Amino acid sequence: MLVTPFSGSFIQLTVERFPSLNTPRGAQVGMVVGGEPTVFGGHTEGFVRAQTAEYFHDGAWHEVPMVYPHDGVFAVPLPDGTVMLGGGSGEDFGIGQSWGVEVYDPQDHSCRPVGILDRKRAYASAFPLPDGQILVSGNWYAEDGIELYTPGKGFSAVKSLPSGRARPLILPAGDDFIIFSGSDQYGNKAEARVERLYGDSYYEPFLDIWAPGALSTPADAGAIGRNTFILLAQRVEDGQPGLVKVTDGEFSILEMEEPLPTEGIDSESILYIPSLLADRSNRVIWLPGTGAYGRFYLAKVDYDATLDGGKASVQMYYADCPDEQGFSMESSFLRQGNDFIIIGGCRNIGENGVFQETNFQNDASVWRLSLETGKSSAFPWWWILLSVLTAAGVGVTVFATRKREDNPASDQPGPESDTTIRANLMDQMIQLIEEKELWKKEDLRLDDIVQELASNRTYVSTLINSVSGVKFSTLINGYRVAHAKKMLLEHPDILMDVVAEESGFSSRTAFFRNFKALVGMTPKQWQEQRYKKE
């Protein structure tokens, strides 16, 4: 791999031990489900398949039996807030493939079977289609193909594929869906071909230059816009990591001011993990990695400038593992607020202190890493406050309004006080957002508001935080959730995809995630509850 140092400084993250898992596990799938950090399957000590899931609630991890063991499982969030889990190794030690598919329900923390795959699969991928079907493809050491899950009917084959792929990328591209991967079913470089659900396959020269890593779950983790995704890739020629942009099936490299560094603290090499997370509100990509000595690395890639033809910038963070055992690239990587949660993994320290991994030794440790100095909460206070206010039916503007009687002096003749100026500007901003319904714009940026107000970005950002107590993105999501509630009440049979789009959310998953975070229940549950009351 090409050695690329970093011209800036590495900022150290605050590390805090989190409650441990009940079962040591590696290669598990992790995501936030129903507001709770959750891990599914993987394998435990001795390379034995795990047949449980675990969710974090009330300060502890709680274990849930799954119907089938899933090591090498695909996991896809469904519109009703549940998660579909399918396939995986058929035996311990990562051998073979399996048929079983089940659904995890975060409401009662239970799993139920939903049938079997059309063909046995391990290390497959899945993607939800707008009509409720689930597209599945990918396999490990076995023949591959495309199949669809139809609710109430089960799985059925669509087409066979001449060459297989492990953990393929499945992305929307116009009216079709494309399937591609950096590695084939044996772990070698895959052919530079793109399969399509409806159309014919085609050769993509870009994939001969850059080999993409697997997209993390949930499916929209790398989404930065409608049908636009950022992926981690490796340049075939020299192994240099980079970020690839895919828009409606068109491939391009994300231009950066400097390459992603491959050399970290003490000149150790950095290996990035494909489990990147896109923060669309702040135009940032979070990319995790591990070092040769077991450090954790985090690249914060600001891609905002690329939307106007500029280049992305990068800020690097790192953390030393407190127990000196090192972080693992097989850990689950989750984000909540300013915290990042690192869960389990396969890890070991090899000769001469150089970090090595083994599938036979797994870990139950969980760590919370924070961008802020000192101890931080896994659930920020503003999230809890906003959730309570929204659930109680209090409008978002309650944050922004400042009555003049709070500052009697501001009503007196003479030069305006700073408090009055700030209140007036906040009132102007709220009026602007409400009158123009700006929250319906899915790619709304703070800069758009600043331009409308003819003000300064830093000043407006500080104003929002100090007056409302929340970030700009949280304020806007409050409006979006309020509008979604109105649509759900006025149109009982409306499709959730329509509600998500009309309310300004970037995707159905983002809609469900933000609605549950602010209201405390899924959109469907809230809708049913309100109709019962009426």
HELIX and SHEET records of a PDB file:
HELIX    1   1 ASP A   92  GLY A   94  5                                   3    
HELIX    2   2 PHE A  206  ILE A  209  1                                   4    
HELIX    3   3 ILE A  265  SER A  267  5                                   3    
HELIX    4   4 ASP A  304  ASP A  308  5                                   5    
HELIX    5   5 GLU A  351  GLY A  353  5                                   3    
HELIX    6   6 TRP A  381  ALA A  391  1                                  11    
HELIX    7   7 THR A  397  ALA A  400  1                                   4    
HELIX    8   8 ARG A  404  ASP A  406  5                                   3    
HELIX    9   9 PRO A  408  ASP A  411  5                                   4    
HELIX   10  10 ASP A  418  GLU A  435  1                                  18    
HELIX   11  11 LEU A  438  LYS A  440  5                                   3    
HELIX   12  12 LEU A  446  LEU A  453  1                                   8    
HELIX   13  13 ARG A  457  SER A  468  1                                  12    
HELIX   14  14 PHE A  472  GLU A  490  1                                  19    
HELIX   15  15 MET A  496  GLU A  502  1                                   7    
HELIX   16  16 ARG A  508  VAL A  519  1                                  12    
HELIX   17  17 PRO A  523  LYS A  533  1                                  11    
SHEET    1   A 5 PHE A  10  GLN A  12  0                                        
SHEET    2   A 5 SER A 313  ALA A 319  1                                        
SHEET    3   A 5 PHE A 296  ASP A 302 -1                                        
SHEET    4   A 5 VAL A 284  GLY A 291 -1                                        
SHEET    5   A 5 ILE A 270  TYR A 272 -1                                        
SHEET    1   B 5 PHE A  10  GLN A  12  0                                        
SHEET    2   B 5 SER A 313  ALA A 319  1                                        
SHEET    3   B 5 PHE A 296  ASP A 302 -1                                        
SHEET    4   B 5 VAL A 284  GLY A 291 -1                                        
SHEET    5   B 5 LEU A 277  ASP A 279 -1                                        
SHEET    1   C 4 THR A  14  PHE A  18  0                                        
SHEET    2   C 4 ASN A 362  SER A 370 -1                                        
SHEET    3   C 4 ASP A 339  CYS A 346 -1                                        
SHEET    4   C 4 SER A 332  GLN A 336 -1                                        
SHEET    1   D 4 VAL A  29  VAL A  33  0                                        
SHEET    2   D 4 GLU A  36  PHE A  40 -1                                        
SHEET    3   D 4 THR A  52  HIS A  57 -1                                        
SHEET    4   D 4 ALA A  60  PRO A  65 -1                                        
SHEET    1   E 2 HIS A  43  THR A  44  0                                        
SHEET    2   E 2 VAL A  48  ARG A  49 -1                                        
SHEET    1   F 4 PHE A  74  PRO A  77  0                                        
SHEET    2   F 4 VAL A  83  GLY A  86 -1                                        
SHEET    3   F 4 SER A  98  ASP A 105 -1                                        
SHEET    4   F 4 SER A 110  ARG A 121 -1                                        
SHEET    1   G 4 SER A 125  PRO A 128  0                                        
SHEET    2   G 4 ILE A 134  SER A 137 -1                                        
SHEET    3   G 4 GLY A 145  THR A 150 -1                                        
SHEET    4   G 4 GLY A 154  SER A 160 -1                                        
SHEET    1   H 4 LEU A 169  ALA A 173  0                                        
SHEET    2   H 4 ASP A 176  PHE A 180 -1                                        
SHEET    3   H 4 ARG A 193  ARG A 196 -1                                        
SHEET    4   H 4 TYR A 202  TYR A 203 -1                                        
SHEET    1   I 3 TRP A 210  PRO A 212  0                                        
SHEET    2   I 3 THR A 228  ARG A 235 -1                                        
SHEET    3   I 3 ALA A 223  GLY A 225 -1                                        
SHEET    1   J 4 TRP A 210  PRO A 212  0                                        
SHEET    2   J 4 THR A 228  ARG A 235 -1                                        
SHEET    3   J 4 PRO A 241  THR A 247 -1                                        
SHEET    4   J 4 GLU A 250  ILE A 253 -1                                        
SHEET    1   K 2 ASN A 348  ILE A 349  0                                        
SHEET    2   K 2 PHE A 355  GLN A 356 -1                                        
END                                                                             
